[in-house]
Amino acid sequence: MSEPAQLYKYNPETYSLEKNTEMYFAETFNPFEDMSSTYWLNFHSMKNREAIHQLCDKLSVDRLLQEDLFMQNKRVRLEEYSEYIFFSIVSALPKEGLNIYDLKKERISFIIGDNYLISFQEKPSDHFPNVRERIELKRGKIRYKGPDFLLFRMLEAIIDNYSEVAEEIGGNIERLDKLVLRNPKSEVLRQVEWEKRKLLDLRKIVFPMRELMGQLDRVENELIIEDNVHYFRELKDICYGLTEEIEAKKQMLDGIANLYYAIQGQRMNEIMKVLTVTSAIFIPLTFVVGVYGMNFEHMPELSWDYGYYIVWGIMIVISSVLIFIFWKRGWLKRNN
């Protein structure tokens, strides 16, 4: 997107799209000149503080709320006023690759009025292509309804992004589940921890979003038309389902980690079994060698012509008998 801000103006018959700078819209934006149309002004950057303050002053937005727009904290907040509703959320977008364990997060704030909705994004990232397509192609009810329904569609798009992130993590979990059986190296466990951190971050985003949808469901404000309240209730239910899905995926990751440790424990048992069998074979041989390695002057066997070969024969017989016993009991077989 070449311009840092864009304005949609639409009604059931037509729509218009204008792209320009923040300062341009701060000076020209006036949704009250046509109350029969809905205005959506979207900022893709928060760098021009002067322009944003000027726009908010024009709309009589509280100064403390204006400062909250530039806060770096990723906290969900909702404030009701007679002429507008302000709230902020945290978005999440899918990100390819397993080498980065954090989510691609962004704080998005909204101001909704009688016939306008202003959205503030921290950086250029397209969360709402489907919403734009609905406006431009006149799909669904969006052109026939007001800014509260537009808000529903935008929040729906953000929650859909949450679902895509969860699906991406789910695909990574399936890959790790196969990898831990095929090649259980320490790198697998590290990737499991990365995915677990992603899930924890996603849960910290989805849970407040669920609470916010509950507040919008219960809000008593003329800006949220009663006929549209049930849409936000549906989003709340989706967030509940996402929370349960996140917990289920977290348990799957815990299962993969436990499987990794079980496989490593089995490998260690195999190693210990080999060492134990080897020791069991060589301990009696070491005893025999130790006995005849003593430097006593009078040892009857030392004078035997074939003593050396006899001792070798005894050691071979002992080794063979022990190997046969271990094989008979299945101790020499490798567990699959």
C-alpha positions in Angstrom: 0.0 0.0 0.0 1.6 3.2 -1.2 -0.5 5.6 0.9 -0.5 5.4 4.7 -4.3 6.0 4.9 -7.4 5.1 2.9 -11.1 6.1 3.0 -14.1 4.1 1.9 -17.4 5.9 1.6 -20.3 3.6 0.7 -24.1 3.2 0.7 -26.3 0.6 -1.0 -26.0 2.3 -4.4 -22.3 3.1 -4.7 -18.9 3.3 -3.0 -15.8 5.4 -3.4 -12.2 4.7 -2.4 -9.6 7.5 -1.7 -6.0 7.0 -0.7 -3.9 9.8 0.7 -1.7 10.9 3.6 -2.8 11.1 7.3 -2.6 14.9 7.3 -4.8 15.1 4.2 -7.6 13.1 5.9 -7.1 15.0 9.2 -7.9 18.2 7.3 -10.7 16.9 5.0 -12.4 14.0 6.8 -16.0 15.0 7.6 -18.4 12.1 7.9 -21.3 14.4 9.0 -21.7 15.9 5.5 -23.5 12.8 4.3 -25.2 10.9 7.1 -26.8 8.5 4.6 -23.3 6.9 3.8 -20.9 4.9 5.9 -17.3 6.0 6.2 -14.4 3.8 6.9 -11.1 5.5 7.4 -8.1 3.2 7.9 -4.6 4.3 9.0 -1.7 2.0 8.2 0.8 3.8 10.3 0.9 5.7 13.6 3.9 7.8 12.8 2.2 11.1 12.1 1.0 11.9 15.6 0.1 15.5 14.7 -2.3 14.4 12.0 -4.0 11.8 14.2 -4.4 14.2 17.1 -5.9 16.8 14.7 -8.4 14.3 13.4 -9.4 13.1 16.8 -9.8 16.7 18.0 -12.1 17.3 15.1 -14.3 14.3 16.2 -14.1 15.4 19.9 -12.2 12.3 21.0 -11.0 12.4 24.6 -7.4 13.4 24.9 -6.5 10.5 27.2 -7.9 8.1 24.6 -5.8 9.8 22.0 -2.7 9.1 24.0 -3.8 5.5 24.4 -3.7 5.2 20.6 0.1 5.5 20.8 0.6 3.2 23.8 3.0 0.3 23.1 1.3 -2.1 25.5 -0.7 -4.9 23.9 -3.7 -4.5 26.2 -7.4 -4.9 25.2 -9.5 -1.9 26.2 -13.0 -0.7 25.6 -14.4 2.8 26.5 -18.0 3.9 25.8 -19.0 7.5 25.2 -22.2 9.1 24.0 -20.9 10.0 20.6 -18.4 7.2 20.0 -17.0 3.9 21.3 -13.3 3.4 21.5 -11.5 0.0 21.9 -8.2 -1.6 21.0 -7.3 -5.2 20.3 -4.3 -7.3 19.4 -4.2 -9.0 16.0 -2.1 -12.0 15.0 -1.1 -13.1 11.5 0.3 -16.5 10.3 4.0 -16.5 9.8 5.9 -19.2 7.8 8.8 -21.1 9.3 9.6 -22.7 12.6 12.8 -20.8 13.4 10.9 -17.9 15.0 8.9 -18.8 18.1 7.0 -15.5 18.5 3.8 -14.5 16.7 3.4 -11.6 14.3 1.3 -9.4 16.5 -0.1 -5.9 16.0 -2.2 -3.5 18.1 -5.3 -2.2 16.3 -7.6 0.5 17.7 -11.1 1.5 16.6 -13.3 4.5 17.0 -16.9 3.9 15.9 -19.4 6.8 15.6 -22.9 7.3 14.1 -21.9 6.7 10.5 -18.1 6.2 10.6 -15.5 3.8 11.7 -11.8 4.7 12.1 -9.2 2.0 12.4 -5.6 2.6 13.5 -2.9 0.0 12.6 0.6 0.2 13.9 2.2 -0.9 10.6 1.2 -1.7 7.0 -0.4 -5.2 7.1 -3.5 -6.1 5.3 -5.9 -7.7 7.7 -9.1 -6.9 5.9 -8.9 -7.9 2.2 -12.2 -9.7 2.5 -13.9 -6.7 4.0 -12.7 -4.5 1.1 -13.9 -7.1 -1.4 -17.3 -7.1 0.2 -17.6 -3.4 0.0 -16.3 -3.1 -3.6 -18.3 -6.1 -5.0 -21.4 -5.4 -2.9 -21.3 -8.9 -1.4 -23.5 -9.7 1.5 -25.2 -7.1 3.8 -22.2 -4.8 4.4 -23.3 -2.0 2.0 -26.8 -2.0 3.5 -25.8 -1.8 7.1 -23.9 0.8 9.2 -20.5 1.0 10.9 -21.4 -1.5 13.6 -21.8 -4.2 11.0 -18.6 -3.1 9.3 -16.9 -3.4 12.7 -18.3 -7.0 13.0 -16.8 -7.9 9.6 -13.4 -6.4 10.6 -13.4 -8.3 13.9 -14.4 -11.4 12.1 -11.5 -11.1 9.8 -9.1 -10.6 12.7 -10.5 -13.7 14.5 -10.2 -15.6 11.2 -6.5 -14.7 11.3 -6.4 -16.2 14.8 -7.8 -19.4 13.3 -5.2 -19.4 10.5 -2.4 -19.1 13.1 -3.9 -22.0 15.1 -4.1 -24.1 11.9 -0.5 -23.2 11.0 0.6 -24.3 14.5 -1.5 -27.5 14.1 0.3 -28.3 10.8 3.6 -27.8 12.6 2.5 -30.1 15.4 1.6 -32.9 12.9 5.0 -32.5 11.3 6.7 -32.7 14.7 4.7 -35.7 15.6 6.0 -37.6 12.6 9.5 -36.2 13.1 9.8 -37.3 16.7 9.3 -40.9 15.7 11.6 -40.8 12.6 14.4 -38.6 14.0 14.1 -37.8 17.7 16.9 -35.3 18.0 17.1 -32.4 20.5 16.1 -30.0 17.7 12.6 -31.6 17.7 12.2 -30.7 21.4 13.4 -27.2 20.8 10.8 -26.8 18.0 8.1 -28.2 20.3 8.9 -25.5 22.8 8.7 -22.8 20.1 5.3 -23.9 19.1 4.2 -24.0 22.7 5.3 -20.4 23.1 3.2 -19.5 20.0 0.2 -21.1 21.5 0.7 -19.3 24.8 1.0 -16.0 23.0 -2.1 -16.8 21.0 -4.1 -17.7 24.1 -3.1 -14.3 25.7 -4.6 -12.6 22.6 -7.7 -14.7 22.1 -8.9 -14.7 25.8 -9.1 -10.9 26.1 -10.7 -10.8 22.6 -13.4 -13.2 23.9 -14.0 -11.0 26.9 -14.3 -7.9 24.6 -16.9 -9.7 22.4 -18.8 -10.4 25.6 -18.7 -6.7 26.4 -19.9 -5.7 22.9 -22.7 -8.3 23.3 -23.9 -6.6 26.5 -23.2 -3.0 25.5 -26.1 -0.6 25.8 -25.2 2.0 23.3 -27.2 3.3 20.3 -24.0 2.9 18.1 -24.4 -0.9 18.3 -27.9 -1.6 16.8 -29.8 -4.3 18.7 -30.4 -6.3 15.5 -26.6 -6.6 15.1 -25.7 -7.7 18.7 -26.1 -11.3 17.9 -23.2 -11.1 15.4 -20.8 -10.2 18.2 -22.3 -13.1 20.2 -21.3 -15.4 17.4 -17.7 -14.0 17.5 -17.6 -14.7 21.2 -18.6 -18.3 20.6 -15.9 -18.6 18.0 -13.3 -17.3 20.5 -14.5 -19.9 23.0 -13.9 -22.6 20.5 -10.5 -21.2 19.6 -9.6 -21.2 23.3 -10.5 -24.9 23.6 -8.6 -25.6 20.4 -5.5 -23.9 21.7 -5.6 -26.0 24.9 -6.0 -29.2 22.9 -3.0 -28.3 20.8 -1.0 -27.5 23.9 -1.8 -31.0 25.2 -0.7 -32.5 21.9 2.7 -30.7 22.2 3.0 -32.0 25.8 2.3 -35.4 24.4 5.0 -35.0 21.7 7.5 -33.9 24.4 6.6 -36.9 26.6 7.1 -39.2 23.6 10.5 -37.6 22.9 11.6 -38.3 26.5 10.1 -41.8 26.3 12.1 -42.6 23.2 15.3 -41.2 24.7 14.7 -43.2 27.8 14.2 -46.3 25.7 17.4 -45.6 23.8 19.2 -45.2 27.1 17.8 -48.5 28.3 19.1 -50.2 25.1 22.5 -48.7 25.8 22.5 -49.8 29.4 21.4 -53.3 28.4 24.3 -53.6 25.9 26.7 -52.4 28.6 25.2 -54.8 31.2 25.4 -57.8 28.9 29.0 -57.0 27.9 30.0 -56.6 31.6 28.2 -59.8 32.5 30.3 -61.7 29.9 33.6 -60.1 30.8 33.3 -60.2 34.6 34.0 -64.0 34.9 36.7 -63.8 32.3 38.3 -60.9 34.2 38.1 -63.1 37.3 39.9 -66.0 35.6 42.6 -63.7 34.2 43.0 -62.1 37.6 43.5 -65.4 39.3 46.2 -66.5 36.9 47.7 -63.1 36.8 48.8 -63.4 40.5 52.6 -63.5 41.0 52.7 -66.5 43.4 55.7 -68.8 43.0 53.8 -72.1 43.5 50.7 -72.3 41.3 50.1 -75.9 40.0 48.5 -74.7 36.7 51.6 -72.8 35.8 53.5 -76.0 35.2 51.0 -77.5 32.9 52.1 -78.0 29.4 48.7 -77.0 28.0 47.6 -74.7 30.8 47.5 -71.6 28.6 45.2 -73.3 26.1 43.0 -74.8 28.9 42.4 -71.4 30.4 41.5 -70.0 27.0 39.1 -72.9 26.5 37.5 -72.3 29.9 37.0 -68.6 29.0 35.5 -69.4 25.6 33.1 -71.9 27.2 32.0 -69.4 29.9 31.5 -66.7 27.2 29.5 -69.1 25.0 27.3 -70.3 27.8 26.5 -66.7 28.9 25.8 -65.6 25.4 23.5 -68.6 24.9 21.6 -67.9 28.1 21.2 -64.2 27.2 20.0 -65.1 23.7 17.6 -67.7 25.1 16.0 -65.1 27.4 15.8 -62.5 24.6 18.2 -60.1 26.2 20.2 -59.7 23.0 17.2 -58.7 20.9 16.7 -55.1 20.1 13.4 -53.5 21.0 11.6 -51.8 18.0 
